[in-house]
Amino acid sequence: MNTNQIHFDVIVIGGGLAGLSCAIHLSKNNLSILVIEKNEYPKHKVCGEYISNEVLPYLDFLEIDVFKLGAKKIDKFQLSTTNGQLISADLPLGGFGISRFCLDHEMAKKAIYNGAKLLQDAVEDVQFYEDQFSVETKNNKTFTSKIVIGAFGKRSNLDVRLDRQFIKTKSPYLAVKTHVKGNFPNDVVALHNFEGGYCGVSKVENDNINLCYITNFKSFKNHKDIEEFQEKVVYKNPHLKAVFKNTTSFFEQPLTISQISFEDKKPIENHIIMCGDTAALIHPLCGNGMSMAIRSAQIASHLILRYFSSEIPNRKILEKQYLREWNKAFKSRLKTGHLVANLFNQHRISEVIMKGLKLFPGVLPHIIKRTHGKLMEAK
Ligand SMILES: Cc1cc2nc3c(=O)[nH]c(=O)nc-3n(C[C@H](O)[C@H](O)[C@H](O)COP(=O)(O)OP(=O)(O)OC[C@H]3O[C@@H](n4cnc5c(N)ncnc54)[C@H](O)[C@@H]3O)c2cc1C
């Protein structure tokens, strides 16, 4: 990118789904946008890669056609207990499977096409002074802007820099993801429990199967490596044993992340408008983090456009409205997500719930509905 330009209307820190949705939306409306992303595209990310259909109208507005990219339509859900008892249900709204390798890359290309600038660098500091931001990067570049969008994901050096509260608490969760080849239905997303965690299974483009599990460190630390953990713990669920044993991974090594925190965060800090996981992370059990990231970007983009057109007269009102709309959209699903995850975390309780769900499978779509949103607007 030409770095002679140093001032932008909006600087977006982090080019994941939240940051790129903002970049596409705002550049489509002729604001000058700089996205600073520390990694190159395309790149694999630890994620279950099942996205709720609620985002489709908005992705259409952003001119991202996931089905042209090979996304798989998914409308069935399977849930199994640690010992393999299976419950099946239709997904109330349905969703699709697409890899982050493919989707993030496509969205980055669209943002650039719309005129946004993309810089591969890591932001190290953000200062707010005299109603303007100053953003410094690892490669010693400094940019200024009227607005900064924080879309730097669930955990970043910037959380430490901004002294955010959640980063001070250690989190026990880690996750492992791989892509495999083998047999699995196109239209199913499965969530199979094992002691201390659960694993999502669903297809993405090119007939690849995503296997992504989350577990706690307490359960993991007694084993010498991932293979031993899978053999001794994960494969006790016969569905997981079958899917891991009868498929071939084509990642050299599985991807791993640790310190996944579900603690409360603030959607605005130091006047930075936080989007996606930077504002809050819902338990992956709910399969809704990506649509929340995209939805929060839509909310932020609408308000920022109104701010630049002076319909929103000042920063204070912009921030107040963002907080209000963010809470309205996400507070209740985050609460249900926490509750469901806490119940599933307790072995005995989760077995009782599963027995109940087997007797009354009609309850399952209602629980799913409570952790998901409505179809987003196409604007
Ligand atoms: C195990 C697991 C499974 C999941 N499965 C699903 C699922 O199946 N469905 C679903 O909907 N959600 C799922 N989620 C949640 C989903 O992955 C996230 O909600 C989603 O990725 C959020 O997107 P984002 O844009 O906020 O963050 P990200 O996609 O993480 O993007 C943040 C970006 O910021 C960049 N960055 C960070 N710091 C800096 C810096 N200082 N300077 C520059 N760039 C920086 C990073 O490189 C990254 O690209 C899962 C999460 C986990 C942990």
The ligand as an SDF file (V2000), in Angstrom:
LIG
                    3D

 53 58  0  0  0  0  0  0  0  0999 V2000
  -12.8950  -23.1770   19.0480 C   0  0  0  0  0  0  0  0  0  0  0  0
  -13.7950  -22.1760   18.4300 C   0  0  0  0  0  0  0  0  0  0  0  0
  -14.7510  -22.5910   17.5130 C   0  0  0  0  0  0  0  0  0  0  0  0
  -15.6190  -21.6570   16.9410 C   0  0  0  0  0  0  0  0  0  0  0  0
  -16.5640  -22.0880   16.0560 N   0  0  0  0  0  0  0  0  0  0  0  0
  -17.4460  -21.2070   15.5410 C   0  0  0  0  0  0  0  0  0  0  0  0
  -18.4550  -21.6250   14.6270 C   0  0  0  0  0  0  0  0  0  0  0  0
  -18.5260  -22.7740   14.2010 O   0  0  0  0  0  0  0  0  0  0  0  0
  -19.3350  -20.6850   14.1930 N   0  0  0  0  0  0  0  0  0  0  0  0
  -19.2870  -19.3770   14.5750 C   0  0  0  0  0  0  0  0  0  0  0  0
  -20.1290  -18.5870   14.1320 O   0  0  0  0  0  0  0  0  0  0  0  0
  -18.3200  -18.9480   15.4090 N   0  0  0  0  0  0  0  0  0  0  0  0
  -17.4030  -19.8190   15.8970 C   0  0  0  0  0  0  0  0  0  0  0  0
  -16.4090  -19.3800   16.7320 N   0  0  0  0  0  0  0  0  0  0  0  0
  -16.2960  -17.9440   17.0000 C   0  0  0  0  0  0  0  0  0  0  0  0
  -15.6540  -17.2050   15.8230 C   0  0  0  0  0  0  0  0  0  0  0  0
  -14.4560  -17.8400   15.4310 O   0  0  0  0  0  0  0  0  0  0  0  0
  -15.3690  -15.7630   16.1940 C   0  0  0  0  0  0  0  0  0  0  0  0
  -16.4880  -15.2200   16.8490 O   0  0  0  0  0  0  0  0  0  0  0  0
  -15.0110  -14.9360   14.9630 C   0  0  0  0  0  0  0  0  0  0  0  0
  -13.8130  -15.3870   14.4060 O   0  0  0  0  0  0  0  0  0  0  0  0
  -14.8760  -13.4710   15.3350 C   0  0  0  0  0  0  0  0  0  0  0  0
  -14.3650  -12.7280   14.2560 O   0  0  0  0  0  0  0  0  0  0  0  0
  -13.5430  -11.4050   14.5460 P   0  0  0  0  0  0  0  0  0  0  0  0
  -13.4320  -10.6980   13.2450 O   0  0  0  0  0  0  0  0  0  0  0  0
  -14.1190  -10.6840   15.7160 O   0  0  0  0  0  0  0  0  0  0  0  0
  -12.1080  -11.9060   15.0480 O   0  0  0  0  0  0  0  0  0  0  0  0
  -10.9560  -12.6510   14.2520 P   0  0  0  0  0  0  0  0  0  0  0  0
  -11.4580  -13.4380   13.1290 O   0  0  0  0  0  0  0  0  0  0  0  0
  -10.1400  -13.3370   15.3030 O   0  0  0  0  0  0  0  0  0  0  0  0
  -10.0950  -11.4450   13.6340 O   0  0  0  0  0  0  0  0  0  0  0  0
   -9.2590  -10.6450   14.4020 C   0  0  0  0  0  0  0  0  0  0  0  0
   -8.0650  -10.2500   13.5490 C   0  0  0  0  0  0  0  0  0  0  0  0
   -7.2920   -9.2680   14.2270 O   0  0  0  0  0  0  0  0  0  0  0  0
   -5.9190   -9.4830   13.9220 C   0  0  0  0  0  0  0  0  0  0  0  0
   -5.1450   -8.8100   14.9710 N   0  0  0  0  0  0  0  0  0  0  0  0
   -5.0760   -9.0950   16.2950 C   0  0  0  0  0  0  0  0  0  0  0  0
   -4.2960   -8.2210   16.9250 N   0  0  0  0  0  0  0  0  0  0  0  0
   -3.8490   -7.3580   15.9880 C   0  0  0  0  0  0  0  0  0  0  0  0
   -2.9910   -6.2160   16.0350 C   0  0  0  0  0  0  0  0  0  0  0  0
   -2.4610   -5.7920   17.1670 N   0  0  0  0  0  0  0  0  0  0  0  0
   -2.7200   -5.5570   14.8800 N   0  0  0  0  0  0  0  0  0  0  0  0
   -3.2570   -5.9890   13.6900 C   0  0  0  0  0  0  0  0  0  0  0  0
   -4.0830   -7.0670   13.6000 N   0  0  0  0  0  0  0  0  0  0  0  0
   -4.3820   -7.7280   14.7380 C   0  0  0  0  0  0  0  0  0  0  0  0
   -5.7930  -11.0050   13.9090 C   0  0  0  0  0  0  0  0  0  0  0  0
   -4.6760  -11.4160   13.1640 O   0  0  0  0  0  0  0  0  0  0  0  0
   -7.1230  -11.4170   13.2800 C   0  0  0  0  0  0  0  0  0  0  0  0
   -7.0240  -11.6320   11.8830 O   0  0  0  0  0  0  0  0  0  0  0  0
  -15.5160  -20.2900   17.3010 C   0  0  0  0  0  0  0  0  0  0  0  0
  -14.5390  -19.8640   18.1980 C   0  0  0  0  0  0  0  0  0  0  0  0
  -13.6780  -20.7940   18.7660 C   0  0  0  0  0  0  0  0  0  0  0  0
  -12.6420  -20.3230   19.7440 C   0  0  0  0  0  0  0  0  0  0  0  0
  1  2  1  0
  2  3  1  0
  2 52  2  0
  3  4  2  0
  4  5  1  0
  4 50  1  0
  5  6  2  0
  6  7  1  0
  6 13  1  0
  7  8  2  0
  7  9  1  0
  9 10  1  0
 10 11  2  0
 10 12  1  0
 12 13  2  0
 13 14  1  0
 14 15  1  0
 14 50  1  0
 15 16  1  0
 16 17  1  0
 16 18  1  0
 18 19  1  0
 18 20  1  0
 20 21  1  0
 20 22  1  0
 22 23  1  0
 23 24  1  0
 24 25  2  0
 24 26  1  0
 24 27  1  0
 27 28  1  0
 28 29  2  0
 28 30  1  0
 28 31  1  0
 31 32  1  0
 32 33  1  0
 33 34  1  0
 33 48  1  0
 34 35  1  0
 35 36  1  0
 35 46  1  0
 36 37  1  0
 36 45  1  0
 37 38  2  0
 38 39  1  0
 39 40  1  0
 39 45  2  0
 40 41  1  0
 40 42  2  0
 42 43  1  0
 43 44  2  0
 44 45  1  0
 46 47  1  0
 46 48  1  0
 48 49  1  0
 50 51  2  0
 51 52  1  0
 52 53  1  0
M  END
$$$$
